[in-house]
Structures are given as C-alpha cells and as structure tokens.
C-alpha cells in the first residue's frame, strides 16, 4: 500500500462522517515470539503494518482532521525489540501528517470529548463471560465519563467502502488467488495415498513462502475421506487412504488480501463412479449459480438457487426423496464477500454491485459414505456480469484425472 491508495480511502471516510462523528481505530498489539498481523481496518486506512498504533479522525465544523499515535522509541529496548516506527516513517508510509505519541492519546482524546457526538471504533466482539477486547478496554474510561458520546462498531461505517474493491485491491486478490492456485497444482501433481494431510498443507505453504507470502488468509483445510464431510475440519493430521477423495479449502493472503479456493481430487489416478456422480452435481450447481451473477442480484438469490440446483441433483440420483431433505447433505450458504478478511464486510443479505468480490462454494457432504465435495471459486462482479478470478485452477473431472494420471506415472 502507499499514501495514494490509503489517502483516497480516508477521503471517502471523511465524506461518510457528519459533524461530531469520529473514528478511532486501534492497531493490533505484538504478541511475544509470534508473527505480527495488523488489524485489517487499521491497515485499510493507514497502510501501516506496525504494532501498537492508533488512528483517530473526526469532523468538526465541517472540517475533517486525522492523526496517528505511535510508540516512543526506548533506546534500552532496541536490542530486544528493534527500532520503533518513527514519526517521519509513519508520515511517509501513510500520508497522515499529524503524528503524536501513545502517551498523548488520552490527553488529546479528553480535549476532543466536548465536541464528540459519535465514535466508530474497531471494538471487536467479546462474549459477556470473557474479558473486554483491547479497544473496548481503551475506550471504557470515555464510555463511563462521557455517556453522551455514542460508541459504535466501525464495521457499520466502513463496510460500504471495503465491499467495493478498486483496481489495486483486485490486483492483490488476483495475486493471492494465483499463488494459491499454484500451490493447489503442486499438491495435485504430487500427492499420493499414505501421505499425511499435513504434508499436503506443507506443500501449499512452501509454495506460498517461495512466492513471497508469509500468511494464510485463514486456517487451511486439507481433508481426506470422512474428514471432508466436516465443514470446518482444520486438524489436517490424518493419513490419506487409497480410494479417498481429498478436499482442500485454502487461501494465501497477499498484502492482507485473502484468496479462498476449494478443490477436490482423488488420492488415486481417477475418481470412483460415486465420487464422479456427487462431484458432477456440485460442479453443475456451481456453474449455474455463477452464471446468475450480475449487479442487482442478491446473495439470498444465489443461496436459494444453490439449494434448488443441489436438490434437483440429489433427487435425480435417489439420495433424497423430497427437496426439503437437501439440508441433510448441504447446510451452509453458497457465498460470502472476500477481501482483507476471508469473510469480508458486506453481510449475508447484500445486493451485488460492481467491484464486489464473492465466493461461490456449493457442496455435498455424506458422512455415511466418508465423502465430502465442495468446489469454490472467487468471483468479481463487473458492470455487466462477472469475472471468475480463479478460472485458471482446474476443476473439470477430465482435467483433474489427467493431472493425477501423469503424476502417478512419475
């Protein structure tokens, strides 16, 4: 990211704010001995992938002002933690001109309180039985001493911005998808029965790291046999048996933009007849749903159509006796928004607009047959229809079998 990218976003944010409305976004903290990952809303607005930062913006008298709070550098800690982000570096990376230090946050906020009506913050969510999130904790003194100020979730404000991807964002998503696709191909071209699921995960991660990607967009699912019928299976610790189908639901995160792709392939050279039958129903439903995509269509429309298409297929093979029974084998939504979060901001009932990127992921899960099939692609909504960003990752039965047969001849 660069100041031109994030500066444009802050301009759009300013247009969303009314007089007396403010935004406070807390960067993530650095956990000891772990890789740092920035809060996506903070990164979206600032481009700063550094810990312990706070972004504050507000509109007063019709004028938008914003500032950044950073850590003071402690010379005695440099040998342990390295040099902190300097004010000059923060300005250069983000384009935000006003920079203060964290110990000035509360004094500055106190001076602003009389003018504040509403604060949108990345509060997160915490069950009542658990401690407050860090943003909740930091804003608790304000909540108790200035109850006239309404504190709201930032996602409610920023969702309309984040759900429409610009050309730069689409490029990041395409890069993440392409890297993920190469990792999937590595696995399909190499995997054999008797391997462990985590060996396949390692192949994918190796491809990601070699491609300059440090993080998954989400915990990868590499599931064989019965495990593929568990929707959020993440253990990836079972031995792959001959004759099983392998399901991979994976995604690299490039510049914090996440791919989300699912592909299935046989442990052997070919699909069994039953695997082909179920796979074909899922693939046909996915293709038909993708063809429906255009501006004005709702995610609810896609969900309803998916249920109908899968029910038709299962009725035809006699697995169910009436359409209502489809929920026994298909129990999730077909789509979600995709972006910096794998399940990105936008909601489940949204109407599609140009610039949205969504997943399309029908599936059929038959635990009693130790069989699960899901096929997932990432799709950009264009002015007139759609573009499948993951179209180069094979999913046709003939193509997958051809790859597997060549792999097992080596």
C-alpha positions as a printed NumPy array, in Angstrom:
array([[  0.   ,   0.   ,   0.   ],
       [  1.064,   3.598,  -0.478],
       [ -0.25 ,   7.05 ,   0.568],
       [ -2.162,   7.417,  -2.693],
       [ -4.124,   4.227,  -2.003],
       [ -4.837,   4.869,   1.675],
       [ -5.274,   8.624,   1.219],
       [ -8.13 ,   8.042,  -1.203],
       [ -9.784,   5.76 ,   1.346],
       [ -9.508,   8.383,   4.077],
       [-11.089,  10.934,   1.755],
       [-14.048,   8.603,   1.247],
       [-14.196,   8.068,   5.002],
       [-14.346,  11.823,   5.52 ],
       [-17.34 ,  12.012,   3.197],
       [-19.175,   9.442,   5.317],
       [-18.766,  11.397,   8.558],
       [-21.214,  14.031,   9.797],
       [-20.21 ,  16.851,  12.116],
       [-19.292,  15.487,  15.532],
       [-18.681,  11.954,  14.225],
       [-15.283,  10.358,  14.787],
       [-13.293,   7.249,  14.048],
       [-10.813,   5.585,  16.412],
       [ -9.009,   2.538,  15.047],
       [ -6.581,   0.56 ,  17.196],
       [ -3.75 ,  -1.327,  15.556],
       [ -3.037,  -4.812,  16.837],
       [ -0.537,  -5.476,  19.603],
       [  2.589,  -7.563,  19.146],
       [  2.405, -10.874,  20.965],
       [  5.777, -12.072,  22.174],
       [  7.562, -14.63 ,  19.992],
       [  4.869, -14.631,  17.305],
       [  4.47 , -13.142,  13.85 ],
       [  2.669,  -9.813,  13.77 ],
       [ -0.569,  -9.401,  11.827],
       [ -2.243,  -5.996,  11.617],
       [ -5.932,  -5.232,  12.186],
       [ -7.416,  -5.065,   8.7  ],
       [ -9.44 ,  -1.893,   9.247],
       [ -6.333,  -0.141,  10.567],
       [ -4.264,  -1.373,   7.63 ],
       [ -7.009,  -0.392,   5.18 ],
       [ -6.967,   3.247,   6.341],
       [ -3.25 ,   3.736,   7.081],
       [ -1.161,   1.135,   5.256],
       [  0.916,   0.72 ,   8.421],
       [  1.766,  -2.869,   9.348],
       [  3.299,  -1.963,  12.713],
       [  2.018,  -2.801,  16.208],
       [  0.716,  -0.56 ,  18.997],
       [ -0.652,   2.268,  16.812],
       [ -3.899,   4.265,  16.997],
       [ -5.611,   6.209,  14.206],
       [ -8.033,   8.999,  15.174],
       [-10.175,  11.003,  12.741],
       [-13.135,  13.299,  13.112],
       [-15.191,  16.038,  11.529],
       [-15.747,  19.3  ,  13.399],
       [-17.245,  22.42 ,  11.875],
       [-17.385,  20.689,   8.531],
       [-13.648,  20.065,   8.501],
       [-12.033,  16.618,   8.568],
       [ -8.959,  16.117,  10.722],
       [ -6.974,  12.987,  11.443],
       [ -3.884,  11.952,  13.366],
       [ -1.777,   8.95 ,  14.238],
       [ -0.418,   7.848,  17.607],
       [  2.82 ,   5.83 ,  17.668],
       [  5.135,   4.326,  20.282],
       [  8.033,   6.322,  21.644],
       [ 11.341,   4.619,  20.96 ],
       [ 13.157,   3.391,  24.057],
       [ 16.912,   3.137,  23.344],
       [ 17.304,   0.446,  26.03 ],
       [ 14.743,  -1.798,  24.277],
       [ 16.154,  -1.552,  20.755],
       [ 18.485,  -4.518,  21.261],
       [ 15.478,  -6.631,  22.303],
       [ 12.685,  -5.375,  20.068],
       [ 14.364,  -3.407,  17.305],
       [ 13.805,   0.208,  16.384],
       [ 10.252,   1.555,  16.601],
       [  8.401,   3.24 ,  13.766],
       [  9.465,   6.9  ,  13.666],
       [  7.158,   9.843,  13.046],
       [  8.922,  10.544,   9.75 ],
       [  8.454,   6.952,   8.579],
       [  4.798,   6.952,   9.641],
       [  4.132,  10.108,   7.631],
       [  5.954,   8.776,   4.563],
       [  4.161,   5.408,   4.563],
       [  0.664,   6.587,   5.454],
       [  0.482,  10.176,   4.217],
       [ -1.057,  11.196,   7.592],
       [  0.56 ,  14.498,   8.519],
       [ -0.166,  14.722,  12.251],
       [  1.706,  12.202,  14.392],
       [  1.719,  12.035,  18.186],
       [  2.853,   9.504,  20.778],
       [  0.738,   6.946,  22.62 ],
       [  1.199,   8.684,  25.971],
       [ -0.585,  11.674,  24.415],
       [ -3.661,   9.666,  23.403],
       [ -5.802,  10.184,  26.49 ],
       [ -4.944,  13.903,  26.901],
       [ -5.772,  14.504,  23.23 ],
       [ -8.976,  12.476,  23.435],
       [-10.044,  14.319,  26.589],
       [ -9.761,  17.646,  24.771],
       [-11.885,  16.332,  21.893],
       [-14.7  ,  14.853,  24.023],
       [-16.802,  18.051,  24.353],
       [-17.13 ,  18.162,  20.547],
       [-17.793,  14.464,  20.019],
       [-21.234,  13.011,  19.361],
       [-20.358,   9.584,  17.988],
       [-17.264,   7.391,  17.846],
       [-16.888,   4.49 ,  15.419],
       [-14.207,   2.099,  16.684],
       [-12.94 ,  -1.381,  15.854],
       [-14.359,  -2.687,  19.125],
       [-14.488,  -6.316,  18.045],
       [-16.78 ,  -8.77 ,  19.793],
       [-16.402, -10.379,  23.218],
       [-18.829, -12.709,  24.943],
       [-20.082, -11.388,  28.286],
       [-18.261, -14.222,  30.027],
       [-14.906, -13.092,  28.616],
       [-12.673, -10.047,  29.095],
       [-13.184,  -6.929,  27.002],
       [-11.251,  -6.567,  23.774],
       [ -8.352,  -4.119,  23.854],
       [-10.304,  -1.355,  22.024],
       [-13.217,  -1.801,  24.444],
       [-10.794,  -1.523,  27.362],
       [ -9.114,   1.61 ,  25.963],
       [-12.456,   3.362,  25.411],
       [-14.053,   2.298,  28.703],
       [-12.973,   5.497,  30.544],
       [-14.66 ,   7.555,  27.829],
       [-17.817,   5.425,  27.973],
       [-18.179,   5.899,  31.732],
       [-17.219,   9.594,  31.95 ],
       [-18.89 ,  10.814,  28.759],
       [-22.058,   8.708,  28.379],
       [-23.474,  11.295,  25.974],
       [-20.992,  10.08 ,  23.343],
       [-22.335,   7.106,  21.392],
       [-19.765,   4.402,  20.644],
       [-20.497,   2.2  ,  17.64 ],
       [-18.839,  -0.595,  15.693],
       [-16.537,   0.703,  12.946],
       [-17.667,  -2.055,  10.578],
       [-21.112,  -0.413,  10.378],
       [-19.484,   2.692,   8.904],
       [-16.683,   1.265,   6.815],
       [-18.438,  -1.722,   5.204],
       [-19.696,   0.282,   2.162],
       [-16.095,   1.279,   1.415],
       [-14.456,  -2.099,   1.921],
       [-17.043,  -4.128,  -0.022],
       [-16.298,  -2.214,  -3.261],
       [-12.813,  -3.188,  -4.431],
       [-10.757,  -0.776,  -6.528],
       [ -8.299,  -1.9  ,  -9.209],
       [ -5.374,  -2.058,  -6.766],
       [ -7.316,  -4.31 ,  -4.397],
       [ -8.386,  -6.598,  -7.225],
       [ -4.73 ,  -6.931,  -8.233],
       [ -3.832,  -8.064,  -4.699],
       [ -6.671, -10.574,  -4.661],
       [ -5.664, -11.892,  -8.076],
       [ -2.077, -12.338,  -6.869],
       [ -3.282, -14.215,  -3.765],
       [ -5.514, -16.43 ,  -5.924],
       [ -2.756, -17.165,  -8.444],
       [ -0.29 , -18.145,  -5.701],
       [ -2.932, -20.324,  -4.068],
       [ -3.679, -21.936,  -7.419],
       [ -0.017, -22.823,  -7.955],
       [  0.088, -24.39 ,  -4.503],
       [ -3.027, -26.433,  -5.263],
       [ -1.446, -27.632,  -8.502],
       [  1.734, -28.61 ,  -6.622],
       [ -0.379, -30.825,  -4.383],
       [ -2.5  , -32.405,  -7.131],
       [  0.678, -33.161,  -9.094],
       [  2.475, -34.709,  -6.095],
       [  0.095, -36.224,  -3.521],
       [ -0.269, -39.956,  -3.081],
       [ -2.153, -42.278,  -0.773],
       [ -0.335, -42.97 ,   2.533],
       [  0.742, -39.333,   2.852],
       [ -0.443, -37.312,   5.827],
       [ -2.83 , -34.42 ,   5.301],
       [ -0.315, -32.04 ,   6.87 ],
       [  2.242, -32.994,   4.224],
       [ -0.099, -31.547,   1.609],
       [ -0.551, -28.449,   3.759],
       [  3.241, -28.104,   3.893],
       [  3.47 , -28.218,   0.087],
       [  0.965, -25.378,  -0.148],
       [  2.732, -23.301,   2.485],
       [  6.112, -23.856,   0.821],
       [  4.72 , -22.503,  -2.454],
       [  3.294, -19.5  ,  -0.6  ],
       [  6.585, -18.727,   1.147],
       [  8.567, -19.099,  -2.084],
       [  6.113, -16.648,  -3.678],
       [  6.668, -14.005,  -1.004],
       [  3.556, -14.726,   1.068],
       [  4.027, -15.142,   4.824],
       [  0.496, -15.842,   5.995],
       [ -2.577, -17.912,   5.249],
       [ -5.785, -15.951,   4.807],
       [ -7.414, -18.478,   7.151],
       [ -6.602, -21.823,   8.748],
       [ -6.207, -24.252,   5.816],
       [ -8.456, -27.28 ,   5.427],
       [ -6.85 , -30.389,   3.941],
       [ -9.368, -33.163,   4.475],
       [ -9.44 , -36.72 ,   3.163],
       [-12.279, -39.228,   3.286],
       [-14.676, -38.703,   6.179],
       [-12.854, -35.525,   7.226],
       [-14.061, -33.822,   4.038],
       [-17.621, -34.136,   5.335],
       [-16.717, -31.932,   8.32 ],
       [-17.2  , -28.338,   7.147],
       [-14.519, -26.657,   9.26 ],
       [-12.099, -29.537,   9.71 ],
       [ -8.696, -27.989,  10.49 ],
       [ -6.65 , -30.744,  12.196],
       [ -5.056, -31.91 ,   8.944],
       [ -3.431, -34.805,  10.799],
       [ -4.855, -37.983,   9.232],
       [ -3.312, -40.491,   6.879],
       [ -4.708, -40.408,   3.341],
       [ -6.093, -43.793,   2.352],
       [ -6.295, -45.294,  -1.132],
       [ -9.585, -44.558,  -2.87 ],
       [-10.382, -41.48 ,  -0.787],
       [-11.299, -38.062,  -2.129],
       [ -9.216, -35.152,  -0.832],
       [-10.772, -31.73 ,  -0.256],
       [ -8.557, -28.63 ,   0.054],
       [-10.095, -25.319,   1.166],
       [ -7.144, -22.927,   1.228],
       [ -6.115, -19.359,   0.577],
       [ -2.933, -17.311,   0.672],
       [ -3.077, -13.721,   1.938],
       [ -1.197, -11.264,  -0.29 ],
       [ -0.806,  -7.804,   1.251],
       [ -3.539,  -8.983,   3.653],
       [ -5.964,  -9.768,   0.796],
       [ -7.129, -13.358,   1.053],
       [ -7.876, -15.955,  -1.589],
       [-10.428, -18.653,  -0.753],
       [-10.375, -21.655,  -3.079],
       [-11.657, -25.202,  -2.695],
       [-10.694, -28.074,  -4.95 ],
       [-11.222, -31.845,  -4.651],
       [ -9.186, -34.639,  -6.233],
       [ -8.82 , -38.4  ,  -5.842],
       [ -5.957, -39.992,  -3.911],
       [ -5.568, -42.329,  -6.873],
       [ -5.488, -41.736, -10.61 ],
       [ -9.241, -41.43 , -11.124],
       [-12.459, -40.611,  -9.315],
       [-14.681, -43.544,  -8.378],
       [-18.065, -43.629, -10.1  ],
       [-19.798, -42.44 ,  -6.917],
       [-17.289, -39.65 ,  -6.431],
       [-17.844, -38.571, -10.028],
       [-21.599, -38.613,  -9.526],
       [-21.556, -36.373,  -6.459],
       [-18.786, -34.135,  -7.822],
       [-20.721, -33.582, -11.058],
       [-23.829, -32.464,  -9.171],
       [-21.806, -29.93 ,  -7.168],
       [-19.908, -28.658, -10.202],
       [-23.102, -28.266, -12.262],
       [-24.75 , -26.307,  -9.456],
       [-21.709, -24.065,  -9.08 ],
       [-21.579, -23.259, -12.796],
       [-25.289, -22.436, -12.884],
       [-25.021, -20.154,  -9.853],
       [-22.   , -18.329, -11.284],
       [-23.945, -17.656, -14.485],
       [-26.583, -15.855, -12.399],
       [-24.103, -13.311, -11.03 ],
       [-24.531,  -9.673, -12.037],
       [-25.262,  -6.335, -10.357],
       [-28.664,  -6.3  ,  -8.673],
       [-28.696,  -9.994,  -7.787],
       [-28.718, -10.684,  -4.026],
       [-26.73 , -13.243,  -2.087],
       [-30.109, -14.593,  -0.95 ],
       [-30.952, -15.235,  -4.63 ],
       [-27.743, -17.225,  -5.049],
       [-28.379, -19.21 ,  -1.877],
       [-31.905, -20.14 ,  -2.915],
       [-30.797, -21.173,  -6.391],
       [-27.981, -23.301,  -4.998],
       [-30.363, -25.207,  -2.742],
       [-32.698, -25.79 ,  -5.677],
       [-29.965, -26.974,  -8.029],
       [-28.415, -29.353,  -5.484],
       [-31.837, -30.722,  -4.539],
       [-32.557, -31.457,  -8.205],
       [-29.309, -33.374,  -8.498],
       [-29.801, -35.395,  -5.322],
       [-33.397, -36.227,  -6.258],
       [-32.218, -37.473,  -9.647],
       [-29.821, -39.997,  -8.095],
       [-32.263, -41.035,  -5.359],
       [-30.221, -39.8  ,  -2.398],
       [-33.208, -37.737,  -1.189],
       [-36.953, -38.242,  -1.631],
       [-38.1  , -34.614,  -1.448],
       [-36.43 , -31.245,  -1.895],
       [-36.542, -30.358,   1.816],
       [-34.179, -33.242,   2.553],
       [-31.331, -31.468,   0.749],
       [-30.347, -29.763,   4.011],
       [-29.191, -33.119,   5.329],
       [-26.338, -33.004,   2.82 ],
       [-25.937, -29.254,   2.187],
       [-26.129, -26.94 ,   5.201],
       [-24.193, -23.716,   4.53 ],
       [-24.501, -20.564,   2.438],
       [-23.06 , -20.582,  -1.038],
       [-21.304, -17.229,  -0.862],
       [-19.621, -14.57 ,   1.214],
       [-17.721, -11.387,   0.431],
       [-13.951, -11.718,   0.031],
       [-11.203,  -9.198,   0.681],
       [ -8.898,  -8.341,   3.564],
       [-10.996, -10.646,   5.721],
       [-11.774, -14.039,   4.236],
       [-15.384, -13.462,   5.265],
       [-15.235,  -9.797,   4.339],
       [-17.557,  -6.968,   5.31 ],
       [-20.834,  -6.752,   3.401],
       [-23.377,  -9.026,   5.064],
       [-25.243, -12.171,   4.041],
       [-28.286, -10.407,   2.529],
       [-26.482,  -7.85 ,   0.368],
       [-27.305,  -6.887,  -3.208],
       [-24.35 ,  -7.312,  -5.552],
       [-22.619,  -4.248,  -7.   ],
       [-19.722,  -3.783,  -9.44 ],
       [-16.46 ,  -4.125,  -7.523],
       [-17.717,  -6.775,  -5.107],
       [-15.694,  -9.977,  -4.875],
       [-17.524, -13.045,  -3.592],
       [-17.028, -16.774,  -3.268],
       [-19.274, -19.398,  -4.868],
       [-18.957, -22.666,  -2.947],
       [-21.713, -25.283,  -3.115],
       [-21.061, -28.639,  -1.516],
       [-22.495, -32.051,  -0.702],
       [-21.435, -33.89 ,   2.446],
       [-22.261, -37.579,   3.005],
       [-20.59 , -38.746,   6.241],
       [-22.012, -42.259,   5.991],
       [-20.103, -42.672,   2.713],
       [-16.971, -40.916,   4.006],
       [-17.416, -38.417,   1.193],
       [-17.462, -34.641,   1.042],
       [-17.307, -32.463,  -2.079],
       [-17.071, -28.681,  -2.199],
       [-15.955, -26.583,  -5.163],
       [-15.187, -22.925,  -4.557],
       [-14.167, -20.077,  -6.82 ],
       [-13.609, -16.36 ,  -6.273],
       [-15.719, -14.118,  -8.491],
       [-15.559, -10.395,  -9.279],
       [-18.83 ,  -8.615, -10.059],
       [-18.402,  -6.398, -13.12 ],
       [-20.63 ,  -3.709, -14.625],
       [-22.396,  -6.253, -16.818],
       [-21.863,  -9.599, -15.092],
       [-18.932, -11.417, -13.565],
       [-15.316, -12.498, -13.928],
       [-14.08 , -15.704, -12.26 ],
       [-10.699, -14.702, -10.825],
       [ -9.78 , -18.338, -10.091],
       [-10.75 , -19.678, -13.524],
       [ -7.246, -20.996, -14.24 ],
       [ -7.329, -23.529, -11.394],
       [ -8.596, -26.834, -12.886],
       [-11.911, -28.222, -11.636],
       [-13.247, -30.361, -14.505],
       [-13.149, -34.097, -13.811],
       [-11.257, -34.899, -17.025],
       [ -8.624, -32.239, -16.337],
       [ -8.065, -33.393, -12.754],
       [ -7.823, -37.059, -13.747],
       [ -5.347, -36.207, -16.495],
       [ -3.141, -34.395, -13.969],
       [ -3.405, -37.249, -11.449],
       [ -2.586, -39.931, -14.011],
       [  0.502, -38.025, -15.141],
       [  1.534, -37.506, -11.506],
       [  1.259, -41.172, -10.586],
       [  3.247, -42.269, -13.655],
       [  6.313, -40.421, -12.43 ]])
